[in-house]
Amino acid sequence: MGYKVGPKGQIVIDKKIRDKLGIQPGWQAVQLLVDDHVEITFLPPEHDRSLAGSLAPFIERSLPSSKALREAREAAWSEQSKRKVEPG
């Protein structure tokens, strides 16, 4: 379908095209003259939402068992007790 160029040089991007490309209000339209036609690339605006927690699904959160903690503590105490203490 063809559209007329408006008095300010504006044109309408067909809704089917906007939907297929996901173009939303506020996006930047970058225009490039190539030979005898115009190529338009659409860029979404920078987001302003927080990215906090966006990696949470990719982080494995497993806490050591109380038995593992107890064994680690005992091993550390055992190792420390083997060290010779020099008088100050």
N, C-alpha and C positions, 0 to 999 in steps of 0.2 A: 504494500500500500504506500502511496506517495503522500508526502505532507508538504504544505507550502511553507516557505521561509517567512517568518513574521517580520513586522516593520523594524524590529530591533535586531534582525539577523538570527533570531532564535528558531530552533526546529524542535519537533517532538520525537523522542525515541519511542518507538512502538512498545506497548505494554508487554507483548510476548517476548520481545528482545530483552527488555529490562528485567522481566521475571527470570528468563533463562540465565542471564548474566548475574542476577542477584543485585542489581543496581538499586540503591536506596537514595532518598533525598539526602543532600549534604555531601555526596561523593564528589570528588574532583574529576573533571573531564579534561584529559590532556589531549590536545589536538596536534596532529603532525601532518603537514602538507607533503604528500608523496606523489610525485609526477602530477597527474591531473585529478587526484582525488584526496580526500581528507581521511586520515585514520584517527580514531578516537579511542583512547584507553581510559578506563575508569578506575580510580583509586579510592578505596574507602577512607573515611577520616580516621585519625588516630583515636584509639579507644581511650576512655577515661575511667574504666572500671579497674578495680584492684585485681592483681594477679595472685594475691595471697591464696595459697591453697591449691593453685592450679596444677601443681605437680603431685599432690597428695595421692592420686590413684596409682602413681608409679613408684611410691615409696613403700618398701616392706617394713612394717613396724612389728617386730617381734621382740618382746622383752625376754631376757634370760630367765630361766626358772629360778625359784628361790634356792633350789639345790645347787644349781650352777653358780649362783652368787656366793653361797656359803663356801663351796669348794674353792672358788677364786680367792675369797677373803682368807681362807685357811692357808692356801698356797702362798699368798703374799706375806702373811705373818710368819710362816715357816721360813721363807727365803730371807726375810728381814732378820729373823732370830739367828741365822747362820752367819751373818756379817759380824766381824769383830769390831767392837766399839773401842775407839782410841780415847784414852783419857785426855781431857781438855787442857 
